């Protein structure tokens, strides 16, 4: 009965409250007024828990988004630096023909 109360829409909520209070009164042997008060407390505790959970989920999502975006930016910077290092390494490993001919004139005679 409590499940029907917390999952019902606004139009059926009052009927679900009355039904839950009556079921609780019968199960515990208490007056319906006391059972109605307990149902209201249960409903308030449920709503409070739902609200806290939603806030915690939103905070966790924000923290995750921040961490992922930071990681993506660092990965991008690493890729750019790797590309620059690769270009510099490739450039420094190539012997330019003009400089090579000036430094080793014998090289021209062999060709």
Secondary structure, 3 states (H helix, E strand, C coil): CHHHHHHCCCCCHHHHHHHHHHHHHHHHCCCHHHHHHHHHHHHHHHHHHHHHHHHHHHHHHHHHHHHHHHHHHHHHHHHHHHHHHHHHHHHHHCCCHHHHHHHCCHHHHHC
